[in-house]
Amino acid sequence: MRDIEPILEKIRKTVASHRLSCEGEYARTLLDLAPGEKPRINEYGVADAANILYSLGGFSPSPVFREGFVSSLKSLQHRDTGLFSEPTHSPVHTTAHCTAALELFDERPLPPKDLLPYLSRDRLYALLDSLEWVRSPWNNSHIGAGIYVALVLSGAAGREWENDYFAWLWEEADPATGLWRKGCLNAPGSRPLYEHMAGSFHYLFNHEYAARPLRYPEKLVDTQIAMWRDGRVRRGFGESCGFLEIDWIFCLTRAMRQTPHHFREGKNALREFAGGYFDYLQSADPEKDKSFDDLHCLFGAVCAVAELTRALPGEFSAAKPLRLVLDRRPFI
């Protein structure tokens, strides 16, 4: 059994170092600051500090702690559009991410005014159909999955709308890979397999939240195992903090929950990956490693650690069991 508590303590210290003067206010990065530049509050800094602390069992029972995060997040919403924005991601992604962080405190933002037109089935289907599924499946999934999270977690969308959303995805699942969207992986100009997998991850966590079945779970298991076995994941996989690791892990573990197909092979792939990944996290220097310093990227790593500890019970030990935020609500 591997003790990962030293890794988790390093993560806690990194989050604490990004806290600003007020409770619930966090910078996203420190290493990217220009000389003399002071750290400033950032949407992903606040949301991911909350996400990481929740994951590590670090929520304080103090009302001041809760109110600090809630007020900070709500202050970042644009009142005219109902959206949240940050330079590195689309407004739909940022809105979904901050809305999901507020849910950890049983809170909601104002309804996302600019997204309400997509409560129309025709407008929703037109949006999903218009996404760049071939040349930008990863980035565009932020919109296709984020629209669901922003409307559902804010309380704007109802049951019928959810049924329409998942009906579209059911019809568009790829029978060859289990990914979304069918026929796009082998289309001219298509991006590498791992980008289609990373995009599909976003639709998958919406399915998990809503307890919806996958159409081709066996194919998704095969795809994930083959990616690991054949080295078809991006170079540097497991050697930095980010989201591709949890994308691959989650697609495999959650497909395995819906089918016994190649269960042992899937477990072995996870086990093989985990060894090198924890070696990286053990050796990472937060004062030099920019991915570890970036709270958004660090949160991706925390999600990967949380899912690995659940998928491989008894192989890792920590002072507290980790919780994956995706088991509570969608979007990371």
C-alpha positions as a LaTeX table, in Angstrom:
\begin{tabular}{lrrr}
\hline
Residue & $x$ (\AA) & $y$ (\AA) & $z$ (\AA) \\
\hline
Met1 & 0.00 & 0.00 & 0.00 \\
Arg2 & 1.43 & 3.36 & $-1.05$ \\
Asp3 & 1.11 & 6.30 & 1.35 \\
Ile4 & 0.03 & 9.35 & $-0.68$ \\
Glu5 & $-0.43$ & 11.67 & 2.30 \\
Pro6 & 2.83 & 13.58 & 1.54 \\
Ile7 & 1.46 & 14.36 & $-1.93$ \\
Leu8 & $-1.85$ & 15.55 & $-0.49$ \\
Glu9 & $-0.11$ & 17.74 & 2.07 \\
Lys10 & 1.91 & 19.37 & $-0.70$ \\
Ile11 & $-1.34$ & 20.08 & $-2.52$ \\
Arg12 & $-2.90$ & 21.62 & 0.60 \\
Lys13 & 0.09 & 23.93 & 1.05 \\
Thr14 & $-0.08$ & 24.99 & $-2.59$ \\
Val15 & $-3.76$ & 25.94 & $-2.25$ \\
Ala16 & $-3.04$ & 27.85 & 0.97 \\
Ser17 & $-0.25$ & 29.81 & $-0.74$ \\
His18 & $-2.72$ & 31.09 & $-3.36$ \\
Arg19 & $-5.18$ & 32.50 & $-0.85$ \\
Leu20 & $-5.55$ & 36.27 & $-0.89$ \\
Ser21 & $-6.37$ & 38.53 & 2.05 \\
Cys22 & $-10.09$ & 37.70 & 2.25 \\
Glu23 & $-11.70$ & 34.33 & 2.95 \\
Gly24 & $-12.75$ & 32.62 & $-0.28$ \\
Glu25 & $-10.56$ & 34.76 & $-2.55$ \\
Tyr26 & $-7.80$ & 32.94 & $-4.46$ \\
Ala27 & $-5.37$ & 33.59 & $-7.26$ \\
Arg28 & $-5.07$ & 30.93 & $-9.94$ \\
Thr29 & $-1.28$ & 31.04 & $-10.39$ \\
Leu30 & 1.74 & 32.60 & $-8.70$ \\
Leu31 & 4.62 & 31.53 & $-10.94$ \\
Asp32 & 3.22 & 33.34 & $-14.00$ \\
Leu33 & 3.14 & 36.72 & $-12.29$ \\
Ala34 & 5.31 & 39.45 & $-13.79$ \\
Pro35 & 7.98 & 41.00 & $-11.54$ \\
Gly36 & 6.23 & 43.24 & $-9.04$ \\
Glu37 & 2.75 & 42.05 & $-10.08$ \\
Lys38 & 0.42 & 41.21 & $-7.21$ \\
Pro39 & $-1.77$ & 38.09 & $-7.33$ \\
Arg40 & $-5.43$ & 38.84 & $-8.08$ \\
Ile41 & $-8.68$ & 37.00 & $-7.60$ \\
Asn42 & $-9.49$ & 34.66 & $-10.48$ \\
Glu43 & $-12.59$ & 32.65 & $-11.36$ \\
Tyr44 & $-10.67$ & 29.39 & $-11.64$ \\
Gly45 & $-8.57$ & 30.21 & $-8.61$ \\
Val46 & $-11.65$ & 30.51 & $-6.40$ \\
Ala47 & $-13.61$ & 27.64 & $-7.97$ \\
Asp48 & $-10.69$ & 25.24 & $-7.91$ \\
Ala49 & $-9.58$ & 26.10 & $-4.40$ \\
Ala50 & $-13.12$ & 25.11 & $-3.36$ \\
Asn51 & $-13.00$ & 21.99 & $-5.54$ \\
Ile52 & $-9.65$ & 20.86 & $-4.15$ \\
Leu53 & $-10.56$ & 21.52 & $-0.53$ \\
Tyr54 & $-13.80$ & 19.58 & $-0.98$ \\
Ser55 & $-11.91$ & 16.71 & $-2.59$ \\
Leu56 & $-9.41$ & 16.53 & 0.27 \\
Gly57 & $-12.00$ & 16.86 & 3.04 \\
Gly58 & $-10.80$ & 20.38 & 3.80 \\
Phe59 & $-14.09$ & 22.26 & 4.10 \\
Ser60 & $-14.24$ & 24.21 & 7.35 \\
Pro61 & $-17.48$ & 24.14 & 9.35 \\
Ser62 & $-17.09$ & 27.88 & 9.94 \\
Pro63 & $-19.87$ & 30.02 & 8.40 \\
Val64 & $-17.14$ & 32.52 & 7.48 \\
Phe65 & $-15.47$ & 29.92 & 5.28 \\
Arg66 & $-18.68$ & 29.11 & 3.45 \\
Glu67 & $-19.77$ & 32.72 & 3.05 \\
Gly68 & $-16.34$ & 33.71 & 1.78 \\
Phe69 & $-16.45$ & 31.27 & $-1.10$ \\
Val70 & $-20.10$ & 31.87 & $-1.95$ \\
Ser71 & $-19.77$ & 35.65 & $-1.99$ \\
Ser72 & $-16.53$ & 35.52 & $-3.97$ \\
Leu73 & $-18.00$ & 33.27 & $-6.65$ \\
Lys74 & $-21.25$ & 35.21 & $-6.93$ \\
Ser75 & $-19.38$ & 38.49 & $-7.20$ \\
Leu76 & $-17.66$ & 37.22 & $-10.35$ \\
Gln77 & $-20.90$ & 36.64 & $-12.29$ \\
His78 & $-21.74$ & 39.29 & $-14.88$ \\
Arg79 & $-25.20$ & 40.59 & $-14.02$ \\
Asp80 & $-26.09$ & 41.65 & $-17.56$ \\
Thr81 & $-25.43$ & 38.26 & $-19.21$ \\
Gly82 & $-25.57$ & 35.86 & $-16.27$ \\
Leu83 & $-22.25$ & 34.43 & $-17.42$ \\
Phe84 & $-18.83$ & 34.08 & $-15.80$ \\
Ser85 & $-15.75$ & 34.81 & $-17.91$ \\
Glu86 & $-11.98$ & 34.27 & $-17.77$ \\
Pro87 & $-9.42$ & 34.66 & $-20.59$ \\
Thr88 & $-8.28$ & 31.03 & $-20.87$ \\
His89 & $-11.69$ & 29.39 & $-21.42$ \\
Ser90 & $-14.98$ & 30.07 & $-23.17$ \\
Pro91 & $-17.68$ & 31.84 & $-21.11$ \\
Val92 & $-19.80$ & 28.66 & $-21.23$ \\
His93 & $-16.98$ & 26.65 & $-19.64$ \\
Thr94 & $-16.29$ & 29.29 & $-17.00$ \\
Thr95 & $-20.00$ & 29.62 & $-16.22$ \\
Ala96 & $-20.45$ & 25.87 & $-15.86$ \\
His97 & $-17.30$ & 25.58 & $-13.74$ \\
Cys98 & $-18.25$ & 28.34 & $-11.31$ \\
Thr99 & $-21.85$ & 27.11 & $-11.14$ \\
Ala100 & $-20.57$ & 23.64 & $-10.25$ \\
Ala101 & $-18.30$ & 25.09 & $-7.56$ \\
Leu102 & $-21.24$ & 26.93 & $-6.00$ \\
Glu103 & $-23.18$ & 23.66 & $-5.88$ \\
Leu104 & $-20.61$ & 22.32 & $-3.40$ \\
Phe105 & $-22.08$ & 24.89 & $-0.99$ \\
Asp106 & $-25.70$ & 24.11 & $-1.99$ \\
Glu107 & $-25.88$ & 27.47 & $-3.75$ \\
Arg108 & $-26.87$ & 28.63 & $-7.23$ \\
Pro109 & $-25.87$ & 31.66 & $-9.29$ \\
Leu110 & $-28.40$ & 33.82 & $-11.09$ \\
Pro111 & $-29.85$ & 32.08 & $-14.17$ \\
Pro112 & $-27.43$ & 32.38 & $-17.13$ \\
Lys113 & $-29.50$ & 34.87 & $-19.12$ \\
Asp114 & $-27.53$ & 34.53 & $-22.36$ \\
Leu115 & $-27.96$ & 30.74 & $-22.36$ \\
Leu116 & $-31.70$ & 30.64 & $-21.72$ \\
Pro117 & $-32.60$ & 30.64 & $-25.46$ \\
Tyr118 & $-31.09$ & 27.13 & $-25.62$ \\
Leu119 & $-33.92$ & 25.84 & $-23.47$ \\
Ser120 & $-35.65$ & 25.46 & $-26.84$ \\
Arg121 & $-35.12$ & 21.95 & $-28.17$ \\
Asp122 & $-34.55$ & 23.25 & $-31.68$ \\
Arg123 & $-31.96$ & 25.78 & $-30.52$ \\
Leu124 & $-30.23$ & 23.17 & $-28.35$ \\
Tyr125 & $-30.02$ & 20.64 & $-31.20$ \\
Ala126 & $-28.81$ & 23.30 & $-33.61$ \\
Leu127 & $-26.06$ & 24.24 & $-31.14$ \\
Leu128 & $-24.93$ & 20.64 & $-30.60$ \\
Asp129 & $-24.98$ & 19.94 & $-34.33$ \\
Ser130 & $-22.94$ & 23.08 & $-35.08$ \\
Leu131 & $-20.05$ & 22.24 & $-32.75$ \\
Glu132 & $-16.69$ & 21.42 & $-34.33$ \\
Trp133 & $-16.67$ & 17.69 & $-33.66$ \\
Val134 & $-13.90$ & 16.91 & $-36.13$ \\
Arg135 & $-11.27$ & 19.64 & $-35.85$ \\
Ser136 & $-11.83$ & 20.78 & $-32.25$ \\
Pro137 & $-13.69$ & 18.06 & $-30.31$ \\
Trp138 & $-11.96$ & 18.81 & $-26.98$ \\
Asn139 & $-12.46$ & 22.58 & $-26.81$ \\
Asn140 & $-15.95$ & 22.43 & $-28.28$ \\
Ser141 & $-17.03$ & 19.85 & $-25.71$ \\
His142 & $-16.70$ & 22.64 & $-23.15$ \\
Ile143 & $-19.71$ & 24.22 & $-24.84$ \\
Gly144 & $-21.68$ & 21.06 & $-25.57$ \\
Ala145 & $-21.31$ & 19.78 & $-21.99$ \\
Gly146 & $-21.17$ & 23.17 & $-20.29$ \\
Ile147 & $-24.56$ & 24.24 & $-21.63$ \\
Tyr148 & $-26.10$ & 21.28 & $-19.78$ \\
Val149 & $-24.38$ & 22.06 & $-16.49$ \\
Ala150 & $-25.05$ & 25.79 & $-16.58$ \\
Leu151 & $-28.76$ & 25.32 & $-17.26$ \\
Val152 & $-29.39$ & 22.29 & $-15.04$ \\
Leu153 & $-27.42$ & 23.32 & $-11.94$ \\
Ser154 & $-28.81$ & 26.87 & $-12.07$ \\
Gly155 & $-32.31$ & 25.40 & $-11.98$ \\
Ala156 & $-33.26$ & 26.81 & $-15.40$ \\
Ala157 & $-33.70$ & 23.47 & $-17.22$ \\
Gly158 & $-36.30$ & 20.84 & $-16.45$ \\
Arg159 & $-36.71$ & 17.11 & $-16.93$ \\
Glu160 & $-38.03$ & 17.25 & $-20.48$ \\
Trp161 & $-35.06$ & 19.36 & $-21.59$ \\
Glu162 & $-32.65$ & 16.89 & $-20.00$ \\
Asn163 & $-34.34$ & 14.02 & $-21.82$ \\
Asp164 & $-33.94$ & 15.87 & $-25.12$ \\
Tyr165 & $-30.26$ & 16.53 & $-24.40$ \\
Phe166 & $-29.41$ & 12.90 & $-23.68$ \\
Ala167 & $-31.56$ & 11.64 & $-26.56$ \\
Trp168 & $-29.37$ & 13.61 & $-28.97$ \\
Leu169 & $-26.19$ & 12.18 & $-27.45$ \\
Trp170 & $-27.60$ & 8.63 & $-27.53$ \\
Glu171 & $-28.17$ & 8.88 & $-31.26$ \\
Glu172 & $-24.75$ & 10.41 & $-31.88$ \\
Ala173 & $-22.62$ & 7.91 & $-29.91$ \\
Asp174 & $-19.99$ & 6.22 & $-32.07$ \\
Pro175 & $-20.56$ & 2.43 & $-32.35$ \\
Ala176 & $-16.88$ & 1.84 & $-33.16$ \\
Thr177 & $-15.30$ & 3.64 & $-30.18$ \\
Gly178 & $-18.08$ & 4.55 & $-27.72$ \\
Leu179 & $-17.04$ & 8.21 & $-28.05$ \\
Trp180 & $-18.87$ & 11.27 & $-29.35$ \\
Arg181 & $-19.62$ & 12.11 & $-32.17$ \\
Lys182 & $-20.06$ & 9.12 & $-34.45$ \\
Gly183 & $-18.07$ & 9.18 & $-37.66$ \\
Cys184 & $-15.92$ & 12.13 & $-36.64$ \\
Leu185 & $-12.72$ & 10.39 & $-35.56$ \\
Asn186 & $-11.90$ & 9.16 & $-39.07$ \\
Ala187 & $-13.21$ & 12.20 & $-40.94$ \\
Pro188 & $-10.74$ & 14.29 & $-43.02$ \\
Gly189 & $-8.86$ & 16.79 & $-40.85$ \\
Ser190 & $-9.78$ & 15.01 & $-37.62$ \\
Arg191 & $-7.77$ & 15.58 & $-34.46$ \\
Pro192 & $-5.91$ & 12.71 & $-32.71$ \\
Leu193 & $-7.86$ & 10.07 & $-30.81$ \\
Tyr194 & $-6.95$ & 11.47 & $-27.39$ \\
Glu195 & $-8.64$ & 14.79 & $-28.21$ \\
His196 & $-11.87$ & 12.99 & $-29.12$ \\
Met197 & $-11.58$ & 11.02 & $-25.87$ \\
Ala198 & $-11.00$ & 14.18 & $-23.82$ \\
Gly199 & $-14.01$ & 15.81 & $-25.44$ \\
Ser200 & $-16.17$ & 12.75 & $-24.81$ \\
Phe201 & $-15.20$ & 12.83 & $-21.14$ \\
His202 & $-17.24$ & 16.02 & $-20.74$ \\
Tyr203 & $-20.40$ & 14.38 & $-22.08$ \\
Leu204 & $-19.68$ & 11.29 & $-20.01$ \\
Phe205 & $-19.66$ & 13.11 & $-16.67$ \\
Asn206 & $-23.05$ & 14.57 & $-17.55$ \\
His207 & $-24.29$ & 11.02 & $-18.14$ \\
Glu208 & $-22.83$ & 9.93 & $-14.81$ \\
Tyr209 & $-24.50$ & 12.79 & $-12.94$ \\
Ala210 & $-27.89$ & 12.01 & $-14.45$ \\
Ala211 & $-27.43$ & 8.21 & $-14.09$ \\
Arg212 & $-27.88$ & 7.72 & $-17.83$ \\
Pro213 & $-26.72$ & 4.57 & $-19.64$ \\
Leu214 & $-23.93$ & 4.58 & $-22.19$ \\
Arg215 & $-24.90$ & 3.17 & $-25.57$ \\
Tyr216 & $-21.59$ & 1.38 & $-26.22$ \\
Pro217 & $-19.76$ & 0.88 & $-22.91$ \\
Glu218 & $-17.83$ & $-2.16$ & $-24.18$ \\
Lys219 & $-16.42$ & $-0.14$ & $-27.05$ \\
Leu220 & $-15.42$ & 2.67 & $-24.71$ \\
Val221 & $-13.56$ & 0.19 & $-22.49$ \\
Asp222 & $-11.74$ & $-1.20$ & $-25.53$ \\
Thr223 & $-10.84$ & 2.31 & $-26.71$ \\
Gln224 & $-9.38$ & 3.35 & $-23.37$ \\
Ile225 & $-7.34$ & 0.16 & $-22.91$ \\
Ala226 & $-6.03$ & 0.37 & $-26.47$ \\
Met227 & $-4.99$ & 3.99 & $-25.97$ \\
Trp228 & $-2.87$ & 2.99 & $-22.98$ \\
Arg229 & $-1.49$ & $-0.21$ & $-24.51$ \\
Asp230 & $-0.62$ & 1.39 & $-27.85$ \\
Gly231 & 0.70 & 4.65 & $-26.44$ \\
Arg232 & $-1.93$ & 6.72 & $-28.23$ \\
Val233 & $-2.30$ & 9.19 & $-25.38$ \\
Arg234 & $-0.41$ & 12.47 & $-25.75$ \\
Arg235 & 3.34 & 12.63 & $-25.07$ \\
Gly236 & 4.00 & 13.56 & $-21.44$ \\
Phe237 & 0.83 & 11.84 & $-20.24$ \\
Gly238 & 1.06 & 11.45 & $-16.47$ \\
Glu239 & 4.05 & 13.79 & $-16.20$ \\
Ser240 & 2.32 & 17.07 & $-15.34$ \\
Cys241 & $-0.85$ & 18.35 & $-13.69$ \\
Gly242 & $-3.82$ & 18.79 & $-15.98$ \\
Phe243 & $-7.00$ & 17.13 & $-17.14$ \\
Leu244 & $-6.05$ & 14.55 & $-19.75$ \\
Glu245 & $-5.23$ & 12.03 & $-17.03$ \\
Ile246 & $-8.64$ & 12.23 & $-15.34$ \\
Asp247 & $-10.27$ & 12.24 & $-18.78$ \\
Trp248 & $-8.71$ & 8.86 & $-19.62$ \\
Ile249 & $-9.16$ & 7.38 & $-16.13$ \\
Phe250 & $-12.80$ & 8.44 & $-15.82$ \\
Cys251 & $-13.78$ & 7.22 & $-19.28$ \\
Leu252 & $-12.35$ & 3.83 & $-18.42$ \\
Thr253 & $-13.61$ & 3.47 & $-14.85$ \\
Arg254 & $-17.14$ & 4.67 & $-15.57$ \\
Ala255 & $-17.50$ & 2.53 & $-18.68$ \\
Met256 & $-16.32$ & $-0.42$ & $-16.57$ \\
Arg257 & $-19.20$ & 0.24 & $-14.17$ \\
Gln258 & $-21.66$ & $-0.46$ & $-16.97$ \\
Thr259 & $-20.11$ & $-3.65$ & $-18.36$ \\
Pro260 & $-17.90$ & $-6.52$ & $-17.14$ \\
His261 & $-16.15$ & $-6.44$ & $-20.51$ \\
His262 & $-12.34$ & $-6.65$ & $-20.10$ \\
Phe263 & $-12.64$ & $-5.71$ & $-16.43$ \\
Arg264 & $-9.32$ & $-7.24$ & $-15.40$ \\
Glu265 & $-7.47$ & $-5.66$ & $-18.33$ \\
Gly266 & $-8.92$ & $-2.28$ & $-17.38$ \\
Lys267 & $-7.78$ & $-2.63$ & $-13.79$ \\
Asn268 & $-4.29$ & $-3.56$ & $-14.92$ \\
Ala269 & $-4.08$ & $-0.51$ & $-17.19$ \\
Leu270 & $-5.10$ & 1.77 & $-14.32$ \\
Arg271 & $-2.58$ & 0.13 & $-12.01$ \\
Glu272 & 0.24 & 0.47 & $-14.52$ \\
Phe273 & $-0.55$ & 4.14 & $-15.08$ \\
Ala274 & $-0.91$ & 4.96 & $-11.38$ \\
Gly275 & 2.62 & 3.92 & $-10.48$ \\
Gly276 & 4.35 & 6.44 & $-12.73$ \\
Tyr277 & 1.75 & 9.14 & $-12.09$ \\
Phe278 & 2.21 & 9.07 & $-8.34$ \\
Asp279 & 5.97 & 9.10 & $-8.85$ \\
Tyr280 & 5.58 & 12.36 & $-10.75$ \\
Leu281 & 3.31 & 13.92 & $-8.11$ \\
Gln282 & 5.72 & 12.84 & $-5.38$ \\
Ser283 & 8.66 & 14.56 & $-7.07$ \\
Ala284 & 6.91 & 17.70 & $-8.38$ \\
Asp285 & 8.20 & 21.00 & $-6.96$ \\
Pro286 & 5.31 & 23.50 & $-6.61$ \\
Glu287 & 7.78 & 26.38 & $-6.63$ \\
Lys288 & 9.09 & 25.39 & $-10.07$ \\
Asp289 & 6.40 & 23.25 & $-11.72$ \\
Lys290 & 3.95 & 25.68 & $-13.34$ \\
Ser291 & 1.28 & 23.02 & $-13.79$ \\
Phe292 & 1.36 & 22.21 & $-10.06$ \\
Asp293 & 1.22 & 25.94 & $-9.24$ \\
Asp294 & $-1.86$ & 26.49 & $-11.45$ \\
Leu295 & $-4.85$ & 25.66 & $-9.24$ \\
His296 & $-6.95$ & 24.72 & $-12.25$ \\
Cys297 & $-4.40$ & 22.21 & $-13.53$ \\
Leu298 & $-3.74$ & 21.02 & $-9.98$ \\
Phe299 & $-7.45$ & 20.36 & $-9.54$ \\
Gly300 & $-7.35$ & 18.08 & $-12.57$ \\
Ala301 & $-4.61$ & 16.08 & $-10.88$ \\
Val302 & $-6.58$ & 15.90 & $-7.64$ \\
Cys303 & $-9.54$ & 14.46 & $-9.57$ \\
Ala304 & $-7.27$ & 11.84 & $-11.11$ \\
Val305 & $-5.89$ & 10.88 & $-7.69$ \\
Ala306 & $-9.40$ & 10.67 & $-6.21$ \\
Glu307 & $-10.67$ & 8.40 & $-8.98$ \\
Leu308 & $-7.60$ & 6.17 & $-8.87$ \\
Thr309 & $-7.92$ & 5.62 & $-5.13$ \\
Arg310 & $-11.55$ & 4.55 & $-5.61$ \\
Ala311 & $-10.83$ & 2.37 & $-8.63$ \\
Leu312 & $-7.91$ & 0.60 & $-6.92$ \\
Pro313 & $-9.09$ & 0.16 & $-3.32$ \\
Gly314 & $-6.49$ & $-0.87$ & $-0.78$ \\
Glu315 & $-3.54$ & 0.21 & $-2.93$ \\
Phe316 & $-3.18$ & 3.77 & $-1.55$ \\
Ser317 & $-3.53$ & 5.25 & 1.92 \\
Ala318 & $-4.24$ & 8.80 & 3.13 \\
Ala319 & $-5.36$ & 10.50 & 6.34 \\
Lys320 & $-8.83$ & 11.02 & 4.81 \\
Pro321 & $-10.46$ & 9.31 & 1.85 \\
Leu322 & $-10.61$ & 11.56 & $-1.20$ \\
Arg323 & $-13.91$ & 12.58 & $-2.75$ \\
Leu324 & $-14.34$ & 13.15 & $-6.47$ \\
Val325 & $-16.50$ & 16.21 & $-7.10$ \\
Leu326 & $-17.97$ & 14.46 & $-10.16$ \\
Asp327 & $-19.69$ & 12.02 & $-7.81$ \\
Arg328 & $-21.68$ & 14.98 & $-6.48$ \\
Arg329 & $-22.26$ & 17.15 & $-9.56$ \\
Pro330 & $-20.97$ & 17.40 & $-13.14$ \\
Phe331 & $-18.19$ & 19.53 & $-14.61$ \\
Ile332 & $-14.53$ & 20.07 & $-14.00$ \\
\hline
\end{tabular}
